[in-house]
Amino acid sequence: ALLANAAINSVAIVTRHDTHARFVAQALQAGKHVFVEKPLAIDQFGLEAVRAAYDAAQSRAPQVGPQVMVGFNRRFSSQVQKMKELLGPVKEPKSFIMTMNAGAIPANHWTQDNAVGGGRIIGEACHFIDLMRFLAGCPIVSVQARRMGDAPGVAITEDKASITLGFEDGSFGSI
């Protein structure tokens, strides 16, 4: 009923991660603008469904087609805005290092379930991938990642990783 209501032109998707792609695609098919909490999708199939729905919505209304905004919020903080301003005049490649220690999440928490939450890397590291891309100011052209290896007594190793991004301008960064 919400998507069929012509008086509503925008929706916010703030549900568990495994529903994001499906709900975004449905909203786009209904011609609604969408704000979706991160992540946009937890797998390639969800991402492809959103892309197909977005492309179809744009072809139906190319002048003012529905827009999608993902809830990446780090880039909007005043400190990051200042960093971006200071990096503006720097034309040569940059090197970024971002270290996170967000604390432990229990193994039985829904975000740790790959089918529901996508795991912590997809659910949270995406913020810092977006932030680094924002600061670099150009597209990501390469990705290398390694999760922590299995270890006796360590229940969760999927939420600990090192990610290296390469950018079109020659910049690189580690998360």
MARTOR-333497 format. One record per residue (C-alpha): residue in one letter; x negated, z, y. Coordinates in steps of 0.1 Angstrom, whole numbers, padded with zeros to 4 digits. Layout:
BEGIN
A,X,Z,Y
...
This chain:
BEGIN
A,0000,0000,0000
L,-0029,0008,0024
L,-0045,-0026,0019
A,-0012,-0044,0022
N,-0003,-0027,0055
A,-0009,-0052,0083
A,-0011,-0024,0109
I,-0044,-0012,0093
N,-0074,-0034,0100
S,-0102,-0011,0088
V,-0108,0012,0059
A,-0135,0037,0051
I,-0147,0040,0015
V,-0160,0075,0009
T,-0155,0079,-0028
R,-0179,0083,-0057
H,-0205,0056,-0059
D,-0191,0038,-0090
T,-0160,0028,-0070
H,-0176,0015,-0039
A,-0181,-0021,-0048
R,-0146,-0025,-0063
F,-0129,-0009,-0033
V,-0150,-0029,-0008
A,-0142,-0061,-0026
Q,-0105,-0053,-0026
A,-0105,-0044,0011
L,-0123,-0076,0020
Q,-0098,-0096,-0001
A,-0071,-0079,0019
G,-0088,-0090,0052
K,-0099,-0055,0062
H,-0131,-0044,0080
V,-0149,-0019,0058
F,-0171,0011,0064
V,-0186,0022,0030
E,-0207,0052,0024
K,-0240,0043,0007
P,-0247,0029,-0018
L,-0227,-0004,-0014
A,-0230,-0009,-0052
I,-0247,0008,-0081
D,-0256,-0023,-0100
Q,-0261,-0061,-0096
F,-0225,-0069,-0109
G,-0209,-0047,-0082
L,-0232,-0062,-0055
E,-0223,-0098,-0066
A,-0186,-0089,-0065
V,-0189,-0076,-0030
R,-0209,-0107,-0020
A,-0183,-0131,-0035
A,-0154,-0112,-0017
Y,-0173,-0112,0016
D,-0181,-0149,0014
A,-0145,-0157,0005
A,-0132,-0135,0034
Q,-0156,-0152,0058
S,-0145,-0187,0047
R,-0108,-0177,0053
A,-0116,-0164,0088
P,-0150,-0177,0099
Q,-0146,-0168,0136
V,-0137,-0131,0131
G,-0139,-0124,0094
P,-0139,-0089,0080
Q,-0171,-0070,0086
V,-0189,-0045,0062
M,-0210,-0016,0074
V,-0228,0006,0049
G,-0233,0042,0059
F,-0270,0042,0064
N,-0273,0068,0091
R,-0310,0076,0095
R,-0317,0047,0118
F,-0293,0061,0144
S,-0310,0094,0150
S,-0326,0099,0184
Q,-0361,0105,0168
V,-0359,0072,0149
Q,-0346,0053,0179
K,-0377,0066,0198
M,-0400,0055,0169
K,-0384,0021,0170
E,-0390,0019,0207
L,-0427,0029,0203
L,-0432,0004,0175
G,-0416,-0024,0196
P,-0448,-0036,0213
V,-0468,-0035,0181
K,-0470,-0071,0168
E,-0494,-0067,0139
P,-0483,-0054,0105
K,-0476,-0017,0102
S,-0481,0008,0074
F,-0453,0034,0067
I,-0453,0065,0045
M,-0421,0084,0039
T,-0422,0115,0017
M,-0389,0131,0006
N,-0384,0164,-0012
A,-0346,0168,-0013
G,-0345,0195,-0039
A,-0333,0195,-0074
I,-0298,0182,-0085
P,-0287,0195,-0119
A,-0287,0170,-0148
N,-0250,0173,-0152
H,-0242,0165,-0115
W,-0222,0132,-0111
T,-0249,0116,-0090
Q,-0273,0119,-0119
D,-0249,0099,-0142
N,-0261,0063,-0139
A,-0226,0050,-0146
V,-0209,0071,-0119
G,-0235,0080,-0093
G,-0261,0053,-0100
G,-0288,0080,-0102
R,-0305,0096,-0073
I,-0328,0068,-0064
I,-0299,0044,-0058
G,-0278,0070,-0042
E,-0303,0085,-0018
A,-0336,0065,-0017
C,-0315,0036,-0003
H,-0314,0056,0030
F,-0351,0054,0033
I,-0354,0018,0022
D,-0330,0009,0049
L,-0349,0031,0074
M,-0382,0015,0066
R,-0367,-0019,0068
F,-0352,-0010,0102
L,-0386,0002,0115
A,-0404,-0028,0102
G,-0379,-0051,0118
C,-0381,-0078,0092
P,-0369,-0085,0057
I,-0383,-0069,0025
V,-0402,-0095,0005
S,-0416,-0074,-0024
V,-0408,-0042,-0042
Q,-0428,-0022,-0067
A,-0415,0010,-0081
R,-0424,0036,-0107
R,-0404,0066,-0119
M,-0420,0097,-0131
G,-0430,0096,-0167
D,-0412,0116,-0194
A,-0427,0150,-0198
P,-0419,0179,-0221
G,-0396,0204,-0205
V,-0386,0181,-0176
A,-0350,0172,-0181
I,-0347,0146,-0153
T,-0374,0121,-0144
E,-0351,0093,-0131
D,-0348,0110,-0097
K,-0386,0111,-0090
A,-0403,0079,-0081
S,-0427,0061,-0059
I,-0415,0029,-0042
T,-0437,0004,-0023
L,-0421,-0022,-0001
G,-0437,-0053,0014
F,-0423,-0069,0045
E,-0422,-0105,0057
D,-0446,-0097,0086
G,-0473,-0082,0063
S,-0462,-0046,0069
F,-0459,-0023,0039
G,-0446,0011,0032
S,-0444,0038,0005
I,-0415,0061,-0002
